[in-house]
């Protein structure tokens, strides 16, 4: 009787415990680049007063350099 109970318990443990588990993760981030700004000649660059920041005036986009 003891052997039968041990065999049943062992069989139940083997049946309900997974043998192996696998996991996979995939991440994709799609950030578009800003549009290109093309200059035919080097643009005029000005220094903002009391800073180390340079700016390009008279352009549709805000362009700053530090």
mmCIF file of the N, C-alpha and C atoms, coordinates in Angstrom:
data_MODEL
# 
_entry.id   MODEL 
# 
loop_
_atom_site.group_PDB 
_atom_site.id 
_atom_site.type_symbol 
_atom_site.label_atom_id 
_atom_site.label_alt_id 
_atom_site.label_comp_id 
_atom_site.label_asym_id 
_atom_site.label_entity_id 
_atom_site.label_seq_id 
_atom_site.pdbx_PDB_ins_code 
_atom_site.Cartn_x 
_atom_site.Cartn_y 
_atom_site.Cartn_z 
_atom_site.occupancy 
_atom_site.B_iso_or_equiv 
_atom_site.pdbx_formal_charge 
_atom_site.auth_seq_id 
_atom_site.auth_comp_id 
_atom_site.auth_asym_id 
_atom_site.auth_atom_id 
_atom_site.pdbx_PDB_model_num 
ATOM 1   N N  . UNK A 1 1  ? 0.816  -1.187 0.000   1.00 0.00 ? 1  UNK A N  1 
ATOM 2   C CA . UNK A 1 1  ? 0.000  0.000  0.000   1.00 0.00 ? 1  UNK A CA 1 
ATOM 3   C C  . UNK A 1 1  ? 0.868  1.264  0.000   1.00 0.00 ? 1  UNK A C  1 
ATOM 4   N N  . UNK A 1 2  ? 1.963  1.244  0.821   1.00 0.00 ? 2  UNK A N  1 
ATOM 5   C CA . UNK A 1 2  ? 2.853  2.397  0.879   1.00 0.00 ? 2  UNK A CA 1 
ATOM 6   C C  . UNK A 1 2  ? 3.470  2.678  -0.494  1.00 0.00 ? 2  UNK A C  1 
ATOM 7   N N  . UNK A 1 3  ? 3.893  1.619  -1.182  1.00 0.00 ? 3  UNK A N  1 
ATOM 8   C CA . UNK A 1 3  ? 4.529  1.794  -2.490  1.00 0.00 ? 3  UNK A CA 1 
ATOM 9   C C  . UNK A 1 3  ? 3.556  2.407  -3.491  1.00 0.00 ? 3  UNK A C  1 
ATOM 10  N N  . UNK A 1 4  ? 2.320  2.027  -3.428  1.00 0.00 ? 4  UNK A N  1 
ATOM 11  C CA . UNK A 1 4  ? 1.305  2.565  -4.333  1.00 0.00 ? 4  UNK A CA 1 
ATOM 12  C C  . UNK A 1 4  ? 1.088  4.058  -4.082  1.00 0.00 ? 4  UNK A C  1 
ATOM 13  N N  . UNK A 1 5  ? 1.016  4.462  -2.833  1.00 0.00 ? 5  UNK A N  1 
ATOM 14  C CA . UNK A 1 5  ? 0.825  5.873  -2.480  1.00 0.00 ? 5  UNK A CA 1 
ATOM 15  C C  . UNK A 1 5  ? 2.041  6.682  -2.919  1.00 0.00 ? 5  UNK A C  1 
ATOM 16  N N  . UNK A 1 6  ? 3.243  6.147  -2.715  1.00 0.00 ? 6  UNK A N  1 
ATOM 17  C CA . UNK A 1 6  ? 4.468  6.851  -3.133  1.00 0.00 ? 6  UNK A CA 1 
ATOM 18  C C  . UNK A 1 6  ? 4.502  6.990  -4.654  1.00 0.00 ? 6  UNK A C  1 
ATOM 19  N N  . UNK A 1 7  ? 4.140  5.954  -5.380  1.00 0.00 ? 7  UNK A N  1 
ATOM 20  C CA . UNK A 1 7  ? 4.116  6.025  -6.847  1.00 0.00 ? 7  UNK A CA 1 
ATOM 21  C C  . UNK A 1 7  ? 3.094  7.052  -7.326  1.00 0.00 ? 7  UNK A C  1 
ATOM 22  N N  . UNK A 1 8  ? 1.939  7.106  -6.691  1.00 0.00 ? 8  UNK A N  1 
ATOM 23  C CA . UNK A 1 8  ? 0.898  8.079  -7.086  1.00 0.00 ? 8  UNK A CA 1 
ATOM 24  C C  . UNK A 1 8  ? 1.377  9.504  -6.812  1.00 0.00 ? 8  UNK A C  1 
ATOM 25  N N  . UNK A 1 9  ? 1.958  9.760  -5.648  1.00 0.00 ? 9  UNK A N  1 
ATOM 26  C CA . UNK A 1 9  ? 2.472  11.097 -5.326  1.00 0.00 ? 9  UNK A CA 1 
ATOM 27  C C  . UNK A 1 9  ? 3.599  11.501 -6.266  1.00 0.00 ? 9  UNK A C  1 
ATOM 28  N N  . UNK A 1 10 ? 4.523  10.579 -6.549  1.00 0.00 ? 10 UNK A N  1 
ATOM 29  C CA . UNK A 1 10 ? 5.615  10.877 -7.476  1.00 0.00 ? 10 UNK A CA 1 
ATOM 30  C C  . UNK A 1 10 ? 5.083  11.176 -8.874  1.00 0.00 ? 10 UNK A C  1 
ATOM 31  N N  . UNK A 1 11 ? 4.141  10.387 -9.336  1.00 0.00 ? 11 UNK A N  1 
ATOM 32  C CA . UNK A 1 11 ? 3.547  10.609 -10.661 1.00 0.00 ? 11 UNK A CA 1 
ATOM 33  C C  . UNK A 1 11 ? 2.822  11.945 -10.751 1.00 0.00 ? 11 UNK A C  1 
ATOM 34  N N  . UNK A 1 12 ? 2.134  12.313 -9.661  1.00 0.00 ? 12 UNK A N  1 
ATOM 35  C CA . UNK A 1 12 ? 1.434  13.604 -9.644  1.00 0.00 ? 12 UNK A CA 1 
ATOM 36  C C  . UNK A 1 12 ? 2.431  14.752 -9.679  1.00 0.00 ? 12 UNK A C  1 
ATOM 37  N N  . UNK A 1 13 ? 3.531  14.616 -8.957  1.00 0.00 ? 13 UNK A N  1 
ATOM 38  C CA . UNK A 1 13 ? 4.549  15.690 -8.953  1.00 0.00 ? 13 UNK A CA 1 
ATOM 39  C C  . UNK A 1 13 ? 5.164  15.862 -10.339 1.00 0.00 ? 13 UNK A C  1 
ATOM 40  N N  . UNK A 1 14 ? 5.474  14.769 -10.988 1.00 0.00 ? 14 UNK A N  1 
ATOM 41  C CA . UNK A 1 14 ? 6.065  14.836 -12.327 1.00 0.00 ? 14 UNK A CA 1 
ATOM 42  C C  . UNK A 1 14 ? 5.067  15.415 -13.328 1.00 0.00 ? 14 UNK A C  1 
ATOM 43  N N  . UNK A 1 15 ? 3.799  15.092 -13.155 1.00 0.00 ? 15 UNK A N  1 
ATOM 44  C CA . UNK A 1 15 ? 2.777  15.551 -14.103 1.00 0.00 ? 15 UNK A CA 1 
ATOM 45  C C  . UNK A 1 15 ? 2.497  17.042 -13.963 1.00 0.00 ? 15 UNK A C  1 
ATOM 46  N N  . UNK A 1 16 ? 2.498  17.581 -12.739 1.00 0.00 ? 16 UNK A N  1 
ATOM 47  C CA . UNK A 1 16 ? 2.104  18.975 -12.513 1.00 0.00 ? 16 UNK A CA 1 
ATOM 48  C C  . UNK A 1 16 ? 3.268  19.963 -12.496 1.00 0.00 ? 16 UNK A C  1 
ATOM 49  N N  . UNK A 1 17 ? 4.499  19.500 -12.418 1.00 0.00 ? 17 UNK A N  1 
ATOM 50  C CA . UNK A 1 17 ? 5.655  20.391 -12.399 1.00 0.00 ? 17 UNK A CA 1 
ATOM 51  C C  . UNK A 1 17 ? 6.192  20.504 -13.821 1.00 0.00 ? 17 UNK A C  1 
ATOM 52  N N  . UNK A 1 18 ? 6.278  21.741 -14.371 1.00 0.00 ? 18 UNK A N  1 
ATOM 53  C CA . UNK A 1 18 ? 6.808  21.880 -15.733 1.00 0.00 ? 18 UNK A CA 1 
ATOM 54  C C  . UNK A 1 18 ? 8.287  21.513 -15.794 1.00 0.00 ? 18 UNK A C  1 
ATOM 55  N N  . UNK A 1 19 ? 8.670  20.888 -16.884 1.00 0.00 ? 19 UNK A N  1 
ATOM 56  C CA . UNK A 1 19 ? 10.046 20.446 -17.052 1.00 0.00 ? 19 UNK A CA 1 
ATOM 57  C C  . UNK A 1 19 ? 10.953 21.625 -17.376 1.00 0.00 ? 19 UNK A C  1 
ATOM 58  N N  . UNK A 1 20 ? 10.530 22.477 -18.280 1.00 0.00 ? 20 UNK A N  1 
ATOM 59  C CA . UNK A 1 20 ? 11.327 23.645 -18.625 1.00 0.00 ? 20 UNK A CA 1 
ATOM 60  C C  . UNK A 1 20 ? 10.399 24.794 -18.991 1.00 0.00 ? 20 UNK A C  1 
ATOM 61  N N  . UNK A 1 21 ? 10.917 25.987 -18.887 1.00 0.00 ? 21 UNK A N  1 
ATOM 62  C CA . UNK A 1 21 ? 10.137 27.176 -19.237 1.00 0.00 ? 21 UNK A CA 1 
ATOM 63  C C  . UNK A 1 21 ? 11.017 28.080 -20.094 1.00 0.00 ? 21 UNK A C  1 
ATOM 64  N N  . UNK A 1 22 ? 10.425 28.694 -21.089 1.00 0.00 ? 22 UNK A N  1 
ATOM 65  C CA . UNK A 1 22 ? 11.151 29.612 -21.964 1.00 0.00 ? 22 UNK A CA 1 
ATOM 66  C C  . UNK A 1 22 ? 10.422 30.951 -21.972 1.00 0.00 ? 22 UNK A C  1 
ATOM 67  N N  . UNK A 1 23 ? 11.181 32.028 -22.062 1.00 0.00 ? 23 UNK A N  1 
ATOM 68  C CA . UNK A 1 23 ? 10.598 33.357 -22.144 1.00 0.00 ? 23 UNK A CA 1 
ATOM 69  C C  . UNK A 1 23 ? 11.365 34.146 -23.186 1.00 0.00 ? 23 UNK A C  1 
ATOM 70  N N  . UNK A 1 24 ? 10.684 35.022 -23.867 1.00 0.00 ? 24 UNK A N  1 
ATOM 71  C CA . UNK A 1 24 ? 11.326 35.874 -24.857 1.00 0.00 ? 24 UNK A CA 1 
ATOM 72  C C  . UNK A 1 24 ? 10.791 37.289 -24.761 1.00 0.00 ? 24 UNK A C  1 
ATOM 73  N N  . UNK A 1 25 ? 11.665 38.254 -24.994 1.00 0.00 ? 25 UNK A N  1 
ATOM 74  C CA . UNK A 1 25 ? 11.286 39.656 -24.938 1.00 0.00 ? 25 UNK A CA 1 
ATOM 75  C C  . UNK A 1 25 ? 11.822 40.336 -26.187 1.00 0.00 ? 25 UNK A C  1 
ATOM 76  N N  . UNK A 1 26 ? 10.990 41.164 -26.785 1.00 0.00 ? 26 UNK A N  1 
ATOM 77  C CA . UNK A 1 26 ? 11.411 41.932 -27.954 1.00 0.00 ? 26 UNK A CA 1 
ATOM 78  C C  . UNK A 1 26 ? 10.904 43.358 -27.804 1.00 0.00 ? 26 UNK A C  1 
ATOM 79  N N  . UNK A 1 27 ? 11.815 44.329 -27.972 1.00 0.00 ? 27 UNK A N  1 
ATOM 80  C CA . UNK A 1 27 ? 11.455 45.738 -27.848 1.00 0.00 ? 27 UNK A CA 1 
ATOM 81  C C  . UNK A 1 27 ? 11.906 46.451 -29.113 1.00 0.00 ? 27 UNK A C  1 
ATOM 82  N N  . UNK A 1 28 ? 11.007 47.248 -29.697 1.00 0.00 ? 28 UNK A N  1 
ATOM 83  C CA . UNK A 1 28 ? 11.332 48.017 -30.898 1.00 0.00 ? 28 UNK A CA 1 
ATOM 84  C C  . UNK A 1 28 ? 10.863 49.449 -30.683 1.00 0.00 ? 28 UNK A C  1 
ATOM 85  N N  . UNK A 1 29 ? 11.799 50.388 -30.790 1.00 0.00 ? 29 UNK A N  1 
ATOM 86  C CA . UNK A 1 29 ? 11.474 51.806 -30.631 1.00 0.00 ? 29 UNK A CA 1 
ATOM 87  C C  . UNK A 1 29 ? 11.762 52.480 -31.960 1.00 0.00 ? 29 UNK A C  1 
ATOM 88  N N  . UNK A 1 30 ? 10.754 53.130 -32.499 1.00 0.00 ? 30 UNK A N  1 
ATOM 89  C CA . UNK A 1 30 ? 10.903 53.789 -33.798 1.00 0.00 ? 30 UNK A CA 1 
ATOM 90  C C  . UNK A 1 30 ? 10.720 55.289 -33.605 1.00 0.00 ? 30 UNK A C  1 
ATOM 91  N N  . UNK A 1 31 ? 11.848 56.022 -33.582 1.00 0.00 ? 31 UNK A N  1 
ATOM 92  C CA . UNK A 1 31 ? 11.811 57.475 -33.435 1.00 0.00 ? 31 UNK A CA 1 
ATOM 93  C C  . UNK A 1 31 ? 12.333 58.080 -34.736 1.00 0.00 ? 31 UNK A C  1 
ATOM 94  N N  . UNK A 1 32 ? 11.488 58.824 -35.441 1.00 0.00 ? 32 UNK A N  1 
ATOM 95  C CA . UNK A 1 32 ? 11.952 59.400 -36.709 1.00 0.00 ? 32 UNK A CA 1 
ATOM 96  C C  . UNK A 1 32 ? 12.966 60.518 -36.464 1.00 0.00 ? 32 UNK A C  1 
ATOM 97  N N  . UNK A 1 33 ? 13.909 60.640 -37.377 1.00 0.00 ? 33 UNK A N  1 
ATOM 98  C CA . UNK A 1 33 ? 14.890 61.711 -37.299 1.00 0.00 ? 33 UNK A CA 1 
ATOM 99  C C  . UNK A 1 33 ? 14.251 63.025 -37.748 1.00 0.00 ? 33 UNK A C  1 
ATOM 100 N N  . UNK A 1 34 ? 14.745 64.147 -37.241 1.00 0.00 ? 34 UNK A N  1 
ATOM 101 C CA . UNK A 1 34 ? 14.202 65.436 -37.696 1.00 0.00 ? 34 UNK A CA 1 
ATOM 102 C C  . UNK A 1 34 ? 14.585 65.675 -39.155 1.00 0.00 ? 34 UNK A C  1 
ATOM 103 N N  . UNK A 1 35 ? 13.835 66.530 -39.826 1.00 0.00 ? 35 UNK A N  1 
ATOM 104 C CA . UNK A 1 35 ? 14.160 66.797 -41.237 1.00 0.00 ? 35 UNK A CA 1 
ATOM 105 C C  . UNK A 1 35 ? 15.519 67.494 -41.374 1.00 0.00 ? 35 UNK A C  1 
ATOM 106 N N  . UNK A 1 36 ? 16.170 67.266 -42.486 1.00 0.00 ? 36 UNK A N  1 
ATOM 107 C CA . UNK A 1 36 ? 17.461 67.902 -42.744 1.00 0.00 ? 36 UNK A CA 1 
ATOM 108 C C  . UNK A 1 36 ? 17.268 69.384 -43.033 1.00 0.00 ? 36 UNK A C  1 
ATOM 109 N N  . UNK A 1 37 ? 18.218 70.179 -42.569 1.00 0.00 ? 37 UNK A N  1 
ATOM 110 C CA . UNK A 1 37 ? 18.243 71.608 -42.884 1.00 0.00 ? 37 UNK A CA 1 
ATOM 111 C C  . UNK A 1 37 ? 19.486 71.817 -43.726 1.00 0.00 ? 37 UNK A C  1 
ATOM 112 N N  . UNK A 1 38 ? 19.293 72.217 -44.957 1.00 0.00 ? 38 UNK A N  1 
ATOM 113 C CA . UNK A 1 38 ? 20.401 72.360 -45.904 1.00 0.00 ? 38 UNK A CA 1 
ATOM 114 C C  . UNK A 1 38 ? 20.702 73.842 -46.104 1.00 0.00 ? 38 UNK A C  1 
ATOM 115 N N  . UNK A 1 39 ? 21.963 74.198 -45.917 1.00 0.00 ? 39 UNK A N  1 
ATOM 116 C CA . UNK A 1 39 ? 22.422 75.568 -46.137 1.00 0.00 ? 39 UNK A CA 1 
ATOM 117 C C  . UNK A 1 39 ? 23.294 75.595 -47.382 1.00 0.00 ? 39 UNK A C  1 
ATOM 118 N N  . UNK A 1 40 ? 23.033 76.542 -48.274 1.00 0.00 ? 40 UNK A N  1 
ATOM 119 C CA . UNK A 1 40 ? 23.867 76.689 -49.469 1.00 0.00 ? 40 UNK A CA 1 
ATOM 120 C C  . UNK A 1 40 ? 25.199 77.348 -49.118 1.00 0.00 ? 40 UNK A C  1 
ATOM 121 N N  . UNK A 1 41 ? 25.182 78.229 -48.134 1.00 0.00 ? 41 UNK A N  1 
ATOM 122 C CA . UNK A 1 41 ? 26.404 78.863 -47.615 1.00 0.00 ? 41 UNK A CA 1 
ATOM 123 C C  . UNK A 1 41 ? 26.333 78.770 -46.096 1.00 0.00 ? 41 UNK A C  1 
ATOM 124 N N  . UNK A 1 42 ? 27.443 78.833 -45.410 1.00 0.00 ? 42 UNK A N  1 
ATOM 125 C CA . UNK A 1 42 ? 27.387 78.790 -43.946 1.00 0.00 ? 42 UNK A CA 1 
ATOM 126 C C  . UNK A 1 42 ? 26.499 79.912 -43.394 1.00 0.00 ? 42 UNK A C  1 
ATOM 127 N N  . UNK A 1 43 ? 25.631 79.575 -42.445 1.00 0.00 ? 43 UNK A N  1 
ATOM 128 C CA . UNK A 1 43 ? 24.700 80.594 -41.934 1.00 0.00 ? 43 UNK A CA 1 
ATOM 129 C C  . UNK A 1 43 ? 25.393 81.571 -40.986 1.00 0.00 ? 43 UNK A C  1 
ATOM 130 N N  . UNK A 1 44 ? 24.770 82.717 -40.805 1.00 0.00 ? 44 UNK A N  1 
ATOM 131 C CA . UNK A 1 44 ? 25.252 83.703 -39.846 1.00 0.00 ? 44 UNK A CA 1 
ATOM 132 C C  . UNK A 1 44 ? 24.930 83.175 -38.448 1.00 0.00 ? 44 UNK A C  1 
ATOM 133 N N  . UNK A 1 45 ? 25.912 83.204 -37.568 1.00 0.00 ? 45 UNK A N  1 
ATOM 134 C CA . UNK A 1 45 ? 25.735 82.721 -36.207 1.00 0.00 ? 45 UNK A CA 1 
ATOM 135 C C  . UNK A 1 45 ? 25.999 83.884 -35.260 1.00 0.00 ? 45 UNK A C  1 
ATOM 136 N N  . UNK A 1 46 ? 25.093 84.072 -34.279 1.00 0.00 ? 46 UNK A N  1 
ATOM 137 C CA . UNK A 1 46 ? 25.276 85.156 -33.315 1.00 0.00 ? 46 UNK A CA 1 
ATOM 138 C C  . UNK A 1 46 ? 25.404 84.554 -31.918 1.00 0.00 ? 46 UNK A C  1 
ATOM 139 N N  . UNK A 1 47 ? 26.074 85.301 -31.030 1.00 0.00 ? 47 UNK A N  1 
ATOM 140 C CA . UNK A 1 47 ? 26.215 84.875 -29.639 1.00 0.00 ? 47 UNK A CA 1 
ATOM 141 C C  . UNK A 1 47 ? 25.114 85.556 -28.831 1.00 0.00 ? 47 UNK A C  1 
ATOM 142 N N  . UNK A 1 48 ? 24.379 84.767 -28.043 1.00 0.00 ? 48 UNK A N  1 
ATOM 143 C CA . UNK A 1 48 ? 23.362 85.358 -27.179 1.00 0.00 ? 48 UNK A CA 1 
ATOM 144 C C  . UNK A 1 48 ? 24.068 86.059 -26.025 1.00 0.00 ? 48 UNK A C  1 
ATOM 145 N N  . UNK A 1 49 ? 23.657 87.287 -25.699 1.00 0.00 ? 49 UNK A N  1 
ATOM 146 C CA . UNK A 1 49 ? 24.365 88.082 -24.679 1.00 0.00 ? 49 UNK A CA 1 
ATOM 147 C C  . UNK A 1 49 ? 24.451 87.368 -23.323 1.00 0.00 ? 49 UNK A C  1 
ATOM 148 N N  . UNK A 1 50 ? 25.603 87.465 -22.701 1.00 0.00 ? 50 UNK A N  1 
ATOM 149 C CA . UNK A 1 50 ? 25.898 86.933 -21.377 1.00 0.00 ? 50 UNK A CA 1 
ATOM 150 C C  . UNK A 1 50 ? 25.738 85.413 -21.275 1.00 0.00 ? 50 UNK A C  1 
ATOM 151 N N  . UNK A 1 51 ? 25.915 84.694 -22.384 1.00 0.00 ? 51 UNK A N  1 
ATOM 152 C CA . UNK A 1 51 ? 25.844 83.231 -22.382 1.00 0.00 ? 51 UNK A CA 1 
ATOM 153 C C  . UNK A 1 51 ? 26.949 82.682 -23.275 1.00 0.00 ? 51 UNK A C  1 
ATOM 154 N N  . UNK A 1 52 ? 27.069 81.369 -23.297 1.00 0.00 ? 52 UNK A N  1 
ATOM 155 C CA . UNK A 1 52 ? 27.976 80.686 -24.223 1.00 0.00 ? 52 UNK A CA 1 
ATOM 156 C C  . UNK A 1 52 ? 27.168 80.022 -25.327 1.00 0.00 ? 52 UNK A C  1 
ATOM 157 N N  . UNK A 1 53 ? 25.969 80.523 -25.591 1.00 0.00 ? 53 UNK A N  1 
ATOM 158 C CA . UNK A 1 53 ? 25.063 79.915 -26.561 1.00 0.00 ? 53 UNK A CA 1 
ATOM 159 C C  . UNK A 1 53 ? 25.114 80.707 -27.862 1.00 0.00 ? 53 UNK A C  1 
ATOM 160 N N  . UNK A 1 54 ? 25.273 79.968 -28.957 1.00 0.00 ? 54 UNK A N  1 
ATOM 161 C CA . UNK A 1 54 ? 25.245 80.557 -30.292 1.00 0.00 ? 54 UNK A CA 1 
ATOM 162 C C  . UNK A 1 54 ? 23.913 80.199 -30.943 1.00 0.00 ? 54 UNK A C  1 
ATOM 163 N N  . UNK A 1 55 ? 23.374 81.113 -31.735 1.00 0.00 ? 55 UNK A N  1 
ATOM 164 C CA . UNK A 1 55 ? 22.093 80.877 -32.394 1.00 0.00 ? 55 UNK A CA 1 
ATOM 165 C C  . UNK A 1 55 ? 22.201 81.266 -33.858 1.00 0.00 ? 55 UNK A C  1 
ATOM 166 N N  . UNK A 1 56 ? 21.359 80.638 -34.671 1.00 0.00 ? 56 UNK A N  1 
ATOM 167 C CA . UNK A 1 56 ? 21.287 80.949 -36.101 1.00 0.00 ? 56 UNK A CA 1 
ATOM 168 C C  . UNK A 1 56 ? 19.974 81.700 -36.327 1.00 0.00 ? 56 UNK A C  1 
ATOM 169 N N  . UNK A 1 57 ? 20.053 83.001 -36.588 1.00 0.00 ? 57 UNK A N  1 
ATOM 170 C CA . UNK A 1 57 ? 18.826 83.773 -36.798 1.00 0.00 ? 57 UNK A CA 1 
ATOM 171 C C  . UNK A 1 57 ? 18.307 83.622 -38.235 1.00 0.00 ? 57 UNK A C  1 
ATOM 172 N N  . UNK A 1 58 ? 17.104 84.083 -38.456 1.00 0.00 ? 58 UNK A N  1 
ATOM 173 C CA . UNK A 1 58 ? 16.485 84.138 -39.791 1.00 0.00 ? 58 UNK A CA 1 
ATOM 174 C C  . UNK A 1 58 ? 16.377 82.761 -40.452 1.00 0.00 ? 58 UNK A C  1 
ATOM 175 N N  . UNK A 1 59 ? 16.057 81.743 -39.664 1.00 0.00 ? 59 UNK A N  1 
ATOM 176 C CA . UNK A 1 59 ? 15.839 80.399 -40.181 1.00 0.00 ? 59 UNK A CA 1 
ATOM 177 C C  . UNK A 1 59 ? 14.494 79.920 -39.613 1.00 0.00 ? 59 UNK A C  1 
ATOM 178 N N  . UNK A 1 60 ? 13.783 79.106 -40.375 1.00 0.00 ? 60 UNK A N  1 
ATOM 179 C CA . UNK A 1 60 ? 12.472 78.642 -39.918 1.00 0.00 ? 60 UNK A CA 1 
ATOM 180 C C  . UNK A 1 60 ? 12.558 77.738 -38.696 1.00 0.00 ? 60 UNK A C  1 
ATOM 181 N N  . UNK A 1 61 ? 13.670 77.089 -38.482 1.00 0.00 ? 61 UNK A N  1 
ATOM 182 C CA . UNK A 1 61 ? 13.871 76.201 -37.337 1.00 0.00 ? 61 UNK A CA 1 
ATOM 183 C C  . UNK A 1 61 ? 14.720 76.901 -36.276 1.00 0.00 ? 61 UNK A C  1 
ATOM 184 N N  . UNK A 1 62 ? 14.565 76.475 -35.027 1.00 0.00 ? 62 UNK A N  1 
ATOM 185 C CA . UNK A 1 62 ? 15.398 77.014 -33.949 1.00 0.00 ? 62 UNK A CA 1 
ATOM 186 C C  . UNK A 1 62 ? 16.681 76.198 -33.881 1.00 0.00 ? 62 UNK A C  1 
ATOM 187 N N  . UNK A 1 63 ? 17.819 76.850 -34.116 1.00 0.00 ? 63 UNK A N  1 
ATOM 188 C CA . UNK A 1 63 ? 19.114 76.178 -34.118 1.00 0.00 ? 63 UNK A CA 1 
ATOM 189 C C  . UNK A 1 63 ? 20.011 76.888 -33.104 1.00 0.00 ? 63 UNK A C  1 
ATOM 190 N N  . UNK A 1 64 ? 20.493 76.102 -32.114 1.00 0.00 ? 64 UNK A N  1 
ATOM 191 C CA . UNK A 1 64 ? 21.362 76.642 -31.067 1.00 0.00 ? 64 UNK A CA 1 
ATOM 192 C C  . UNK A 1 64 ? 22.589 75.758 -30.943 1.00 0.00 ? 64 UNK A C  1 
ATOM 193 N N  . UNK A 1 65 ? 23.718 76.370 -30.579 1.00 0.00 ? 65 UNK A N  1 
ATOM 194 C CA . UNK A 1 65 ? 24.960 75.657 -30.301 1.00 0.00 ? 65 UNK A CA 1 
ATOM 195 C C  . UNK A 1 65 ? 25.438 76.082 -28.937 1.00 0.00 ? 65 UNK A C  1 
ATOM 196 N N  . UNK A 1 66 ? 26.044 75.170 -28.191 1.00 0.00 ? 66 UNK A N  1 
ATOM 197 C CA . UNK A 1 66 ? 26.614 75.510 -26.886 1.00 0.00 ? 66 UNK A CA 1 
ATOM 198 C C  . UNK A 1 66 ? 28.070 75.123 -26.886 1.00 0.00 ? 66 UNK A C  1 
# 
